Amino acid sequence: MTASRNPQTGPDRIVAIGLLTQRDLDVLGSGFRRSFSVEDDHAFADLLEALDEIEEVSVTLPPG
């Protein structure tokens, strides 16, 4: 993958990679322009299962 060039800030850099469902993309709306579909691949089944077992962490941010 090659980085595209932004004339104001230089090359676009990847800042995050996420696993999103179609519903997630629908919620993000048209402002989220780049996504790459992947086929079901059982090579990552053990990783996805382990990620599903992680407990949610609550974060309380200070006001302001």
CHARMM-style PDB file with segment names, atoms N, HN, CA, C and O in Angstrom:
ATOM      1  N   MET     1       0.842  -1.158   0.000  1.00  0.00      PROA
ATOM      2  CA  MET     1       0.000   0.000   0.000  1.00  0.00      PROA
ATOM      3  C   MET     1       0.892   1.227   0.000  1.00  0.00      PROA
ATOM      4  O   MET     1       1.871   1.290   0.744  1.00  0.00      PROA
ATOM      5  N   THR     2       0.564   2.184  -0.816  1.00  0.00      PROA
ATOM      6  HN  THR     2      -0.231   2.133  -1.421  1.00  0.00      PROA
ATOM      7  CA  THR     2       1.339   3.412  -0.843  1.00  0.00      PROA
ATOM      8  C   THR     2       0.567   4.517  -0.153  1.00  0.00      PROA
ATOM      9  O   THR     2      -0.663   4.552  -0.190  1.00  0.00      PROA
ATOM     10  N   ALA     3       1.300   5.418   0.478  1.00  0.00      PROA
ATOM     11  HN  ALA     3       2.299   5.390   0.508  1.00  0.00      PROA
ATOM     12  CA  ALA     3       0.663   6.538   1.161  1.00  0.00      PROA
ATOM     13  C   ALA     3       0.316   7.606   0.143  1.00  0.00      PROA
ATOM     14  O   ALA     3       1.107   7.908  -0.751  1.00  0.00      PROA
ATOM     15  N   SER     4      -0.887   8.185   0.286  1.00  0.00      PROA
ATOM     16  HN  SER     4      -1.530   7.940   1.012  1.00  0.00      PROA
ATOM     17  CA  SER     4      -1.231   9.293  -0.588  1.00  0.00      PROA
ATOM     18  C   SER     4      -0.626  10.573  -0.021  1.00  0.00      PROA
ATOM     19  O   SER     4      -0.251  10.622   1.150  1.00  0.00      PROA
ATOM     20  N   ARG     5      -0.536  11.573  -0.826  1.00  0.00      PROA
ATOM     21  HN  ARG     5      -0.840  11.533  -1.778  1.00  0.00      PROA
ATOM     22  CA  ARG     5       0.132  12.813  -0.415  1.00  0.00      PROA
ATOM     23  C   ARG     5      -0.900  13.887  -0.131  1.00  0.00      PROA
ATOM     24  O   ARG     5      -1.760  14.161  -0.969  1.00  0.00      PROA
ATOM     25  N   ASN     6      -0.825  14.495   1.036  1.00  0.00      PROA
ATOM     26  HN  ASN     6      -0.127  14.273   1.716  1.00  0.00      PROA
ATOM     27  CA  ASN     6      -1.660  15.620   1.420  1.00  0.00      PROA
ATOM     28  C   ASN     6      -0.794  16.861   1.304  1.00  0.00      PROA
ATOM     29  O   ASN     6       0.195  16.972   2.029  1.00  0.00      PROA
ATOM     30  N   PRO     7      -1.125  17.814   0.411  1.00  0.00      PROA
ATOM     31  CA  PRO     7      -0.248  18.963   0.201  1.00  0.00      PROA
ATOM     32  C   PRO     7      -0.058  19.837   1.434  1.00  0.00      PROA
ATOM     33  O   PRO     7       0.928  20.569   1.513  1.00  0.00      PROA
ATOM     34  N   GLN     8      -0.961  19.783   2.383  1.00  0.00      PROA
ATOM     35  HN  GLN     8      -1.763  19.188   2.319  1.00  0.00      PROA
ATOM     36  CA  GLN     8      -0.846  20.616   3.580  1.00  0.00      PROA
ATOM     37  C   GLN     8      -0.004  19.970   4.667  1.00  0.00      PROA
ATOM     38  O   GLN     8       0.710  20.669   5.386  1.00  0.00      PROA
ATOM     39  N   THR     9      -0.071  18.657   4.802  1.00  0.00      PROA
ATOM     40  HN  THR     9      -0.650  18.089   4.218  1.00  0.00      PROA
ATOM     41  CA  THR     9       0.609  18.000   5.915  1.00  0.00      PROA
ATOM     42  C   THR     9       1.631  16.958   5.484  1.00  0.00      PROA
ATOM     43  O   THR     9       2.272  16.344   6.337  1.00  0.00      PROA
ATOM     44  N   GLY    10       1.799  16.742   4.185  1.00  0.00      PROA
ATOM     45  HN  GLY    10       1.278  17.241   3.492  1.00  0.00      PROA
ATOM     46  CA  GLY    10       2.724  15.712   3.736  1.00  0.00      PROA
ATOM     47  C   GLY    10       2.009  14.397   3.516  1.00  0.00      PROA
ATOM     48  O   GLY    10       0.790  14.385   3.346  1.00  0.00      PROA
ATOM     49  N   PRO    11       2.734  13.288   3.516  1.00  0.00      PROA
ATOM     50  CA  PRO    11       2.111  11.987   3.251  1.00  0.00      PROA
ATOM     51  C   PRO    11       1.085  11.623   4.326  1.00  0.00      PROA
ATOM     52  O   PRO    11       1.301  11.852   5.516  1.00  0.00      PROA
ATOM     53  N   ASP    12      -0.043  11.047   3.876  1.00  0.00      PROA
ATOM     54  HN  ASP    12      -0.218  10.860   2.909  1.00  0.00      PROA
ATOM     55  CA  ASP    12      -1.015  10.531   4.844  1.00  0.00      PROA
ATOM     56  C   ASP    12      -0.387   9.344   5.549  1.00  0.00      PROA
ATOM     57  O   ASP    12       0.208   8.473   4.915  1.00  0.00      PROA
ATOM     58  N   ARG    13      -0.522   9.318   6.844  1.00  0.00      PROA
ATOM     59  HN  ARG    13      -1.006  10.026   7.359  1.00  0.00      PROA
ATOM     60  CA  ARG    13       0.033   8.215   7.622  1.00  0.00      PROA
ATOM     61  C   ARG    13      -1.103   7.394   8.218  1.00  0.00      PROA
ATOM     62  O   ARG    13      -2.134   7.941   8.608  1.00  0.00      PROA
ATOM     63  N   ILE    14      -0.912   6.097   8.286  1.00  0.00      PROA
ATOM     64  HN  ILE    14      -0.074   5.653   7.969  1.00  0.00      PROA
ATOM     65  CA  ILE    14      -1.895   5.230   8.922  1.00  0.00      PROA
ATOM     66  C   ILE    14      -1.810   5.477  10.423  1.00  0.00      PROA
ATOM     67  O   ILE    14      -0.735   5.369  11.014  1.00  0.00      PROA
ATOM     68  N   VAL    15      -2.934   5.804  11.034  1.00  0.00      PROA
ATOM     69  HN  VAL    15      -3.807   5.891  10.554  1.00  0.00      PROA
ATOM     70  CA  VAL    15      -2.945   6.056  12.472  1.00  0.00      PROA
ATOM     71  C   VAL    15      -3.746   5.008  13.232  1.00  0.00      PROA
ATOM     72  O   VAL    15      -3.643   4.917  14.455  1.00  0.00      PROA
ATOM     73  N   ALA    16      -4.544   4.216  12.518  1.00  0.00      PROA
ATOM     74  HN  ALA    16      -4.628   4.290  11.525  1.00  0.00      PROA
ATOM     75  CA  ALA    16      -5.321   3.184  13.209  1.00  0.00      PROA
ATOM     76  C   ALA    16      -5.756   2.116  12.216  1.00  0.00      PROA
ATOM     77  O   ALA    16      -5.968   2.377  11.031  1.00  0.00      PROA
ATOM     78  N   ILE    17      -5.877   0.926  12.738  1.00  0.00      PROA
ATOM     79  HN  ILE    17      -5.705   0.715  13.700  1.00  0.00      PROA
ATOM     80  CA  ILE    17      -6.431  -0.194  11.988  1.00  0.00      PROA
ATOM     81  C   ILE    17      -7.515  -0.785  12.864  1.00  0.00      PROA
ATOM     82  O   ILE    17      -7.284  -1.019  14.051  1.00  0.00      PROA
ATOM     83  N   GLY    18      -8.685  -1.030  12.314  1.00  0.00      PROA
ATOM     84  HN  GLY    18      -8.872  -0.840  11.350  1.00  0.00      PROA
ATOM     85  CA  GLY    18      -9.772  -1.560  13.126  1.00  0.00      PROA
ATOM     86  C   GLY    18     -10.548  -2.635  12.393  1.00  0.00      PROA
ATOM     87  O   GLY    18     -10.538  -2.714  11.164  1.00  0.00      PROA
ATOM     88  N   LEU    19     -11.206  -3.444  13.163  1.00  0.00      PROA
ATOM     89  HN  LEU    19     -11.214  -3.380  14.161  1.00  0.00      PROA
ATOM     90  CA  LEU    19     -12.102  -4.451  12.619  1.00  0.00      PROA
ATOM     91  C   LEU    19     -13.520  -3.920  12.798  1.00  0.00      PROA
ATOM     92  O   LEU    19     -14.015  -3.827  13.921  1.00  0.00      PROA
ATOM     93  N   LEU    20     -14.163  -3.577  11.703  1.00  0.00      PROA
ATOM     94  HN  LEU    20     -13.761  -3.653  10.791  1.00  0.00      PROA
ATOM     95  CA  LEU    20     -15.479  -2.962  11.748  1.00  0.00      PROA
ATOM     96  C   LEU    20     -16.490  -3.826  11.015  1.00  0.00      PROA
ATOM     97  O   LEU    20     -16.167  -4.483  10.026  1.00  0.00      PROA
ATOM     98  N   THR    21     -17.711  -3.814  11.514  1.00  0.00      PROA
ATOM     99  HN  THR    21     -17.973  -3.281  12.317  1.00  0.00      PROA
ATOM    100  CA  THR    21     -18.805  -4.476  10.810  1.00  0.00      PROA
ATOM    101  C   THR    21     -19.428  -3.468   9.851  1.00  0.00      PROA
ATOM    102  O   THR    21     -19.125  -2.277   9.913  1.00  0.00      PROA
ATOM    103  N   GLN    22     -20.291  -3.942   8.971  1.00  0.00      PROA
ATOM    104  HN  GLN    22     -20.538  -4.909   8.920  1.00  0.00      PROA
ATOM    105  CA  GLN    22     -20.986  -3.023   8.068  1.00  0.00      PROA
ATOM    106  C   GLN    22     -21.812  -2.029   8.877  1.00  0.00      PROA
ATOM    107  O   GLN    22     -21.924  -0.862   8.502  1.00  0.00      PROA
ATOM    108  N   ARG    23     -22.389  -2.485   9.983  1.00  0.00      PROA
ATOM    109  HN  ARG    23     -22.298  -3.433  10.288  1.00  0.00      PROA
ATOM    110  CA  ARG    23     -23.165  -1.577  10.850  1.00  0.00      PROA
ATOM    111  C   ARG    23     -22.267  -0.464  11.387  1.00  0.00      PROA
ATOM    112  O   ARG    23     -22.681   0.695  11.429  1.00  0.00      PROA
ATOM    113  N   ASP    24     -21.051  -0.799  11.797  1.00  0.00      PROA
ATOM    114  HN  ASP    24     -20.714  -1.740  11.763  1.00  0.00      PROA
ATOM    115  CA  ASP    24     -20.101   0.214  12.266  1.00  0.00      PROA
ATOM    116  C   ASP    24     -19.853   1.257  11.179  1.00  0.00      PROA
ATOM    117  O   ASP    24     -19.851   2.458  11.451  1.00  0.00      PROA
ATOM    118  N   LEU    25     -19.645   0.792   9.944  1.00  0.00      PROA
ATOM    119  HN  LEU    25     -19.646  -0.183   9.722  1.00  0.00      PROA
ATOM    120  CA  LEU    25     -19.406   1.723   8.843  1.00  0.00      PROA
ATOM    121  C   LEU    25     -20.628   2.596   8.579  1.00  0.00      PROA
ATOM    122  O   LEU    25     -20.498   3.778   8.260  1.00  0.00      PROA
ATOM    123  N   ASP    26     -21.819   2.006   8.714  1.00  0.00      PROA
ATOM    124  HN  ASP    26     -21.924   1.046   8.973  1.00  0.00      PROA
ATOM    125  CA  ASP    26     -23.043   2.783   8.529  1.00  0.00      PROA
ATOM    126  C   ASP    26     -23.146   3.890   9.569  1.00  0.00      PROA
ATOM    127  O   ASP    26     -23.548   5.008   9.246  1.00  0.00      PROA
ATOM    128  N   VAL    27     -22.786   3.590  10.813  1.00  0.00      PROA
ATOM    129  HN  VAL    27     -22.458   2.683  11.075  1.00  0.00      PROA
ATOM    130  CA  VAL    27     -22.827   4.581  11.884  1.00  0.00      PROA
ATOM    131  C   VAL    27     -21.797   5.677  11.650  1.00  0.00      PROA
ATOM    132  O   VAL    27     -22.076   6.849  11.902  1.00  0.00      PROA
ATOM    133  N   LEU    28     -20.618   5.316  11.174  1.00  0.00      PROA
ATOM    134  HN  LEU    28     -20.391   4.364  10.970  1.00  0.00      PROA
ATOM    135  CA  LEU    28     -19.574   6.304  10.897  1.00  0.00      PROA
ATOM    136  C   LEU    28     -19.973   7.234   9.763  1.00  0.00      PROA
ATOM    137  O   LEU    28     -19.552   8.391   9.730  1.00  0.00      PROA
ATOM    138  N   GLY    29     -20.775   6.743   8.841  1.00  0.00      PROA
ATOM    139  HN  GLY    29     -21.117   5.804   8.867  1.00  0.00      PROA
ATOM    140  CA  GLY    29     -21.295   7.577   7.767  1.00  0.00      PROA
ATOM    141  C   GLY    29     -20.286   7.903   6.688  1.00  0.00      PROA
ATOM    142  O   GLY    29     -19.229   7.279   6.584  1.00  0.00      PROA
ATOM    143  N   SER    30     -20.634   8.887   5.894  1.00  0.00      PROA
ATOM    144  HN  SER    30     -21.492   9.393   5.979  1.00  0.00      PROA
ATOM    145  CA  SER    30     -19.833   9.218   4.723  1.00  0.00      PROA
ATOM    146  C   SER    30     -18.514   9.892   5.068  1.00  0.00      PROA
ATOM    147  O   SER    30     -17.631   9.984   4.215  1.00  0.00      PROA
ATOM    148  N   GLY    31     -18.362  10.363   6.296  1.00  0.00      PROA
ATOM    149  HN  GLY    31     -19.079  10.289   6.989  1.00  0.00      PROA
ATOM    150  CA  GLY    31     -17.096  10.967   6.699  1.00  0.00      PROA
ATOM    151  C   GLY    31     -15.969   9.948   6.793  1.00  0.00      PROA
ATOM    152  O   GLY    31     -14.793  10.312   6.766  1.00  0.00      PROA
ATOM    153  N   PHE    32     -16.320   8.698   6.900  1.00  0.00      PROA
ATOM    154  HN  PHE    32     -17.275   8.403   6.921  1.00  0.00      PROA
ATOM    155  CA  PHE    32     -15.335   7.621   6.943  1.00  0.00      PROA
ATOM    156  C   PHE    32     -15.232   7.075   5.528  1.00  0.00      PROA
ATOM    157  O   PHE    32     -16.091   6.308   5.093  1.00  0.00      PROA
ATOM    158  N   ARG    33     -14.200   7.460   4.816  1.00  0.00      PROA
ATOM    159  HN  ARG    33     -13.502   8.083   5.169  1.00  0.00      PROA
ATOM    160  CA  ARG    33     -14.142   7.187   3.381  1.00  0.00      PROA
ATOM    161  C   ARG    33     -13.314   5.977   2.991  1.00  0.00      PROA
ATOM    162  O   ARG    33     -13.520   5.428   1.909  1.00  0.00      PROA
ATOM    163  N   ARG    34     -12.393   5.545   3.822  1.00  0.00      PROA
ATOM    164  HN  ARG    34     -12.226   5.991   4.701  1.00  0.00      PROA
ATOM    165  CA  ARG    34     -11.517   4.454   3.388  1.00  0.00      PROA
ATOM    166  C   ARG    34     -11.744   3.215   4.237  1.00  0.00      PROA
ATOM    167  O   ARG    34     -11.548   3.228   5.452  1.00  0.00      PROA
ATOM    168  N   SER    35     -12.154   2.167   3.585  1.00  0.00      PROA
ATOM    169  HN  SER    35     -12.314   2.157   2.597  1.00  0.00      PROA
ATOM    170  CA  SER    35     -12.256   0.867   4.256  1.00  0.00      PROA
ATOM    171  C   SER    35     -11.940  -0.201   3.223  1.00  0.00      PROA
ATOM    172  O   SER    35     -12.172  -0.016   2.028  1.00  0.00      PROA
ATOM    173  N   PHE    36     -11.419  -1.299   3.688  1.00  0.00      PROA
ATOM    174  HN  PHE    36     -11.230  -1.449   4.659  1.00  0.00      PROA
ATOM    175  CA  PHE    36     -11.044  -2.394   2.808  1.00  0.00      PROA
ATOM    176  C   PHE    36     -11.730  -3.652   3.313  1.00  0.00      PROA
ATOM    177  O   PHE    36     -11.472  -4.106   4.428  1.00  0.00      PROA
ATOM    178  N   SER    37     -12.595  -4.205   2.497  1.00  0.00      PROA
ATOM    179  HN  SER    37     -12.805  -3.837   1.592  1.00  0.00      PROA
ATOM    180  CA  SER    37     -13.304  -5.428   2.876  1.00  0.00      PROA
ATOM    181  C   SER    37     -12.353  -6.606   2.879  1.00  0.00      PROA
ATOM    182  O   SER    37     -11.428  -6.678   2.070  1.00  0.00      PROA
ATOM    183  N   VAL    38     -12.590  -7.521   3.791  1.00  0.00      PROA
ATOM    184  HN  VAL    38     -13.342  -7.463   4.448  1.00  0.00      PROA
ATOM    185  CA  VAL    38     -11.816  -8.755   3.825  1.00  0.00      PROA
ATOM    186  C   VAL    38     -12.786  -9.930   3.808  1.00  0.00      PROA
ATOM    187  O   VAL    38     -13.885  -9.857   4.357  1.00  0.00      PROA
ATOM    188  N   GLU    39     -12.368 -10.980   3.187  1.00  0.00      PROA
ATOM    189  HN  GLU    39     -11.474 -11.039   2.741  1.00  0.00      PROA
ATOM    190  CA  GLU    39     -13.171 -12.201   3.147  1.00  0.00      PROA
ATOM    191  C   GLU    39     -13.032 -12.930   4.480  1.00  0.00      PROA
ATOM    192  O   GLU    39     -12.042 -12.763   5.193  1.00  0.00      PROA
ATOM    193  N   ASP    40     -14.031 -13.735   4.803  1.00  0.00      PROA
ATOM    194  HN  ASP    40     -14.835 -13.871   4.225  1.00  0.00      PROA
ATOM    195  CA  ASP    40     -13.915 -14.570   5.997  1.00  0.00      PROA
ATOM    196  C   ASP    40     -12.689 -15.456   5.835  1.00  0.00      PROA
ATOM    197  O   ASP    40     -12.539 -16.155   4.833  1.00  0.00      PROA
ATOM    198  N   ASP    41     -11.828 -15.417   6.823  1.00  0.00      PROA
ATOM    199  HN  ASP    41     -11.950 -14.850   7.637  1.00  0.00      PROA
ATOM    200  CA  ASP    41     -10.599 -16.206   6.772  1.00  0.00      PROA
ATOM    201  C   ASP    41     -10.407 -16.826   8.145  1.00  0.00      PROA
ATOM    202  O   ASP    41     -10.161 -16.120   9.122  1.00  0.00      PROA
ATOM    203  N   HSD    42     -10.515 -18.107   8.216  1.00  0.00      PROA
ATOM    204  HN  HSD    42     -10.715 -18.680   7.421  1.00  0.00      PROA
ATOM    205  CA  HSD    42     -10.440 -18.781   9.509  1.00  0.00      PROA
ATOM    206  C   HSD    42      -9.023 -18.810  10.078  1.00  0.00      PROA
ATOM    207  O   HSD    42      -8.810 -19.322  11.177  1.00  0.00      PROA
ATOM    208  N   ALA    43      -8.062 -18.271   9.345  1.00  0.00      PROA
ATOM    209  HN  ALA    43      -8.235 -17.856   8.452  1.00  0.00      PROA
ATOM    210  CA  ALA    43      -6.696 -18.215   9.855  1.00  0.00      PROA
ATOM    211  C   ALA    43      -6.603 -17.317  11.092  1.00  0.00      PROA
ATOM    212  O   ALA    43      -5.690 -17.469  11.904  1.00  0.00      PROA
ATOM    213  N   PHE    44      -7.544 -16.388  11.231  1.00  0.00      PROA
ATOM    214  HN  PHE    44      -8.285 -16.265  10.572  1.00  0.00      PROA
ATOM    215  CA  PHE    44      -7.525 -15.474  12.364  1.00  0.00      PROA
ATOM    216  C   PHE    44      -8.598 -15.809  13.403  1.00  0.00      PROA
ATOM    217  O   PHE    44      -8.834 -15.012  14.311  1.00  0.00      PROA
ATOM    218  N   ALA    45      -9.235 -16.939  13.292  1.00  0.00      PROA
ATOM    219  HN  ALA    45      -9.043 -17.586  12.554  1.00  0.00      PROA
ATOM    220  CA  ALA    45     -10.323 -17.308  14.190  1.00  0.00      PROA
ATOM    221  C   ALA    45      -9.873 -17.315  15.646  1.00  0.00      PROA
ATOM    222  O   ALA    45     -10.607 -16.848  16.518  1.00  0.00      PROA
ATOM    223  N   ASP    46      -8.682 -17.837  15.924  1.00  0.00      PROA
ATOM    224  HN  ASP    46      -8.086 -18.216  15.216  1.00  0.00      PROA
ATOM    225  CA  ASP    46      -8.213 -17.891  17.306  1.00  0.00      PROA
ATOM    226  C   ASP    46      -7.946 -16.482  17.849  1.00  0.00      PROA
ATOM    227  O   ASP    46      -8.219 -16.217  19.020  1.00  0.00      PROA
ATOM    228  N   LEU    47      -7.426 -15.593  17.034  1.00  0.00      PROA
ATOM    229  HN  LEU    47      -7.204 -15.808  16.083  1.00  0.00      PROA
ATOM    230  CA  LEU    47      -7.196 -14.217  17.456  1.00  0.00      PROA
ATOM    231  C   LEU    47      -8.521 -13.510  17.732  1.00  0.00      PROA
ATOM    232  O   LEU    47      -8.663 -12.844  18.757  1.00  0.00      PROA
ATOM    233  N   LEU    48      -9.476 -13.646  16.844  1.00  0.00      PROA
ATOM    234  HN  LEU    48      -9.361 -14.187  16.011  1.00  0.00      PROA
ATOM    235  CA  LEU    48     -10.776 -13.001  17.040  1.00  0.00      PROA
ATOM    236  C   LEU    48     -11.488 -13.546  18.270  1.00  0.00      PROA
ATOM    237  O   LEU    48     -12.146 -12.796  18.991  1.00  0.00      PROA
ATOM    238  N   GLU    49     -11.361 -14.836  18.513  1.00  0.00      PROA
ATOM    239  HN  GLU    49     -10.826 -15.446  17.928  1.00  0.00      PROA
ATOM    240  CA  GLU    49     -11.963 -15.440  19.704  1.00  0.00      PROA
ATOM    241  C   GLU    49     -11.324 -14.867  20.971  1.00  0.00      PROA
ATOM    242  O   GLU    49     -12.026 -14.559  21.934  1.00  0.00      PROA
ATOM    243  N   ALA    50     -10.011 -14.724  20.972  1.00  0.00      PROA
ATOM    244  HN  ALA    50      -9.441 -14.974  20.190  1.00  0.00      PROA
ATOM    245  CA  ALA    50      -9.310 -14.151  22.125  1.00  0.00      PROA
ATOM    246  C   ALA    50      -9.725 -12.694  22.340  1.00  0.00      PROA
ATOM    247  O   ALA    50      -9.908 -12.268  23.481  1.00  0.00      PROA
ATOM    248  N   LEU    51      -9.874 -11.936  21.272  1.00  0.00      PROA
ATOM    249  HN  LEU    51      -9.725 -12.281  20.345  1.00  0.00      PROA
ATOM    250  CA  LEU    51     -10.313 -10.542  21.388  1.00  0.00      PROA
ATOM    251  C   LEU    51     -11.733 -10.454  21.949  1.00  0.00      PROA
ATOM    252  O   LEU    51     -12.037  -9.555  22.734  1.00  0.00      PROA
ATOM    253  N   ASP    52     -12.595 -11.380  21.552  1.00  0.00      PROA
ATOM    254  HN  ASP    52     -12.349 -12.111  20.915  1.00  0.00      PROA
ATOM    255  CA  ASP    52     -13.968 -11.398  22.065  1.00  0.00      PROA
ATOM    256  C   ASP    52     -14.015 -11.656  23.568  1.00  0.00      PROA
ATOM    257  O   ASP    52     -14.976 -11.262  24.229  1.00  0.00      PROA
ATOM    258  N   GLU    53     -12.999 -12.307  24.114  1.00  0.00      PROA
ATOM    259  HN  GLU    53     -12.218 -12.627  23.577  1.00  0.00      PROA
ATOM    260  CA  GLU    53     -12.987 -12.642  25.536  1.00  0.00      PROA
ATOM    261  C   GLU    53     -12.452 -11.513  26.428  1.00  0.00      PROA
ATOM    262  O   GLU    53     -12.523 -11.612  27.653  1.00  0.00      PROA
ATOM    263  N   ILE    54     -11.924 -10.456  25.832  1.00  0.00      PROA
ATOM    264  HN  ILE    54     -11.867 -10.376  24.837  1.00  0.00      PROA
ATOM    265  CA  ILE    54     -11.392  -9.341  26.619  1.00  0.00      PROA
ATOM    266  C   ILE    54     -12.535  -8.588  27.272  1.00  0.00      PROA
ATOM    267  O   ILE    54     -13.526  -8.254  26.622  1.00  0.00      PROA
ATOM    268  N   GLU    55     -12.387  -8.323  28.568  1.00  0.00      PROA
ATOM    269  HN  GLU    55     -11.582  -8.595  29.095  1.00  0.00      PROA
ATOM    270  CA  GLU    55     -13.428  -7.597  29.280  1.00  0.00      PROA
ATOM    271  C   GLU    55     -13.355  -6.117  28.983  1.00  0.00      PROA
ATOM    272  O   GLU    55     -12.278  -5.556  28.782  1.00  0.00      PROA
ATOM    273  N   GLU    56     -14.526  -5.491  28.958  1.00  0.00      PROA
ATOM    274  HN  GLU    56     -15.402  -5.946  29.121  1.00  0.00      PROA
ATOM    275  CA  GLU    56     -14.612  -4.048  28.717  1.00  0.00      PROA
ATOM    276  C   GLU    56     -13.976  -3.281  29.872  1.00  0.00      PROA
ATOM    277  O   GLU    56     -14.096  -3.669  31.034  1.00  0.00      PROA
ATOM    278  N   VAL    57     -13.310  -2.207  29.539  1.00  0.00      PROA
ATOM    279  HN  VAL    57     -13.212  -1.892  28.595  1.00  0.00      PROA
ATOM    280  CA  VAL    57     -12.663  -1.358  30.533  1.00  0.00      PROA
ATOM    281  C   VAL    57     -13.347  -0.003  30.523  1.00  0.00      PROA
ATOM    282  O   VAL    57     -13.475   0.614  29.466  1.00  0.00      PROA
ATOM    283  N   SER    58     -13.785   0.468  31.674  1.00  0.00      PROA
ATOM    284  HN  SER    58     -13.681  -0.034  32.533  1.00  0.00      PROA
ATOM    285  CA  SER    58     -14.392   1.795  31.765  1.00  0.00      PROA
ATOM    286  C   SER    58     -13.315   2.824  32.057  1.00  0.00      PROA
ATOM    287  O   SER    58     -12.430   2.610  32.886  1.00  0.00      PROA
ATOM    288  N   VAL    59     -13.410   3.931  31.368  1.00  0.00      PROA
ATOM    289  HN  VAL    59     -14.128   4.106  30.695  1.00  0.00      PROA
ATOM    290  CA  VAL    59     -12.453   5.019  31.562  1.00  0.00      PROA
ATOM    291  C   VAL    59     -13.237   6.266  31.937  1.00  0.00      PROA
ATOM    292  O   VAL    59     -14.164   6.665  31.231  1.00  0.00      PROA
ATOM    293  N   THR    60     -12.863   6.873  33.043  1.00  0.00      PROA
ATOM    294  HN  THR    60     -12.110   6.549  33.616  1.00  0.00      PROA
ATOM    295  CA  THR    60     -13.504   8.114  33.466  1.00  0.00      PROA
ATOM    296  C   THR    60     -12.520   9.258  33.227  1.00  0.00      PROA
ATOM    297  O   THR    60     -11.426   9.293  33.790  1.00  0.00      PROA
ATOM    298  N   LEU    61     -12.941  10.181  32.383  1.00  0.00      PROA
ATOM    299  HN  LEU    61     -13.830  10.153  31.926  1.00  0.00      PROA
ATOM    300  CA  LEU    61     -12.077  11.317  32.071  1.00  0.00      PROA
ATOM    301  C   LEU    61     -12.406  12.477  32.985  1.00  0.00      PROA
ATOM    302  O   LEU    61     -13.568  12.679  33.337  1.00  0.00      PROA
ATOM    303  N   PRO    62     -11.398  13.244  33.374  1.00  0.00      PROA
ATOM    304  CA  PRO    62     -11.662  14.410  34.207  1.00  0.00      PROA
ATOM    305  C   PRO    62     -12.438  15.455  33.420  1.00  0.00      PROA
ATOM    306  O   PRO    62     -12.261  15.558  32.206  1.00  0.00      PROA
ATOM    307  N   PRO    63     -13.301  16.240  34.081  1.00  0.00      PROA
ATOM    308  CA  PRO    63     -14.069  17.249  33.357  1.00  0.00      PROA
ATOM    309  C   PRO    63     -13.154  18.292  32.723  1.00  0.00      PROA
ATOM    310  O   PRO    63     -12.090  18.618  33.248  1.00  0.00      PROA
ATOM    311  N   GLY    64     -13.602  18.806  31.576  1.00  0.00      PROA
ATOM    312  HN  GLY    64     -14.467  18.542  31.149  1.00  0.00      PROA
ATOM    313  CA  GLY    64     -12.889  19.908  30.923  1.00  0.00      PROA
ATOM    314  C   GLY    64     -11.896  19.423  30.034  1.00  0.00      PROA
ATOM    315  OT1 GLY    64     -11.199  20.213  29.397  1.00  0.00      PROA
TER     316      GLY     64
END
